[in-house]
Amino acid sequence: MSYSWPEGKRAAFVFSVDVDIESPMLWRMRGQEIRGFGELEQRRYGERVGLKRLLALQAELGIKASYYVPGYEAEQYDWILPTLQGQGHEVGLHGYYHELVNQLSPAENAEVLDKSIAVFEKQLGVTPKGYRSPAWELTQELPEQLKERGVVYDSSLMGYDHPYTVNGLTEIPVQWLLDDAIYFKFSGGGLDKWYPPSPYMVLESWLEEWEAIYETGGLFMLTVHPWVSGKGQRIRMLRRLVEEVQGRSDVWLATAQELAEHHQGSANSFEVSLTPPDTRF
């Protein structure tokens, strides 16, 4: 069964941005002294330069994006949430310190949600409608915890290439192939397993994936990070990608929240349950 998009559109495209600046490193290094500034300065480039370049690109192209902001970044750089909202973009939850949810207890996950939501409510006066789990992991209790707090969708899983429903919560799926970090993230210090490829190689891969998704009527969920893609060549690559998508009139360019609202009000079903497999063998 194919997915039904609004107004007879054939496929959908979402430009999403995960505003991970320092928080993933702080979580990874928790309890340790951070003496080196190499990776920190790379990451802080995202707030100083990269985020502003992405916003300028989106304004130039006339599109609205979905931004997922860890609570730490929202508090540390308190211009971010009001600016994103003021420019008409969607803002969603993304942990506080970019904590890996499968490493936390249900009570700890609830505490992180409440702490993050409090930051959004203080700065914007609203509870975000969307959530994206750090590192795209999800635990069995999280859908219910999100619904209890007024969150209407998650964007962390990959069970379909179009919206579906997980434990009663709308899911707007992601895809590792369309995440900039797996190609371009390079921290240095001998920890990296490969060097960043040419942006033109990545663009070719993404355009091929776009053609396939368009043919099958799915969702192209682009995910980028300001400190990774907010640089010269990569901004040019993103411009070329979006312009290619915009060249087709039967594509719905929308935010993840708009997709969630469509899914909830449509006849599309595609419902699944998060049930852990039996590993006692």
Buried (B, 14 or more C-beta within 10 A) or exposed (E): EEBBBBEEBBBBBBBBBBBBBBBBBBBEEEEEEEEEEEBBEBBBBBBBBBBBBBBEBBEEBEBBBBBBBBBBBBBEBEEBBEBBBEEEBBBBBBBBBBBBBEEBEBEEBBBBBEBBBBBBEEBBEEBBBBBBBBBBEBBEBBBEBBBEBEBBBBBBBEEBBBBBBBBEBBBBBBBEEBBBBEBBBBEEEEEEEEEBEEBEEBBEBBBEBBEEBBEEBBBBBBBBBBBBBBBEEBBBBBEBBBEBBBEBEEBBBBBBBBBBBBBEEEEBEBEEEBEEEEEEE
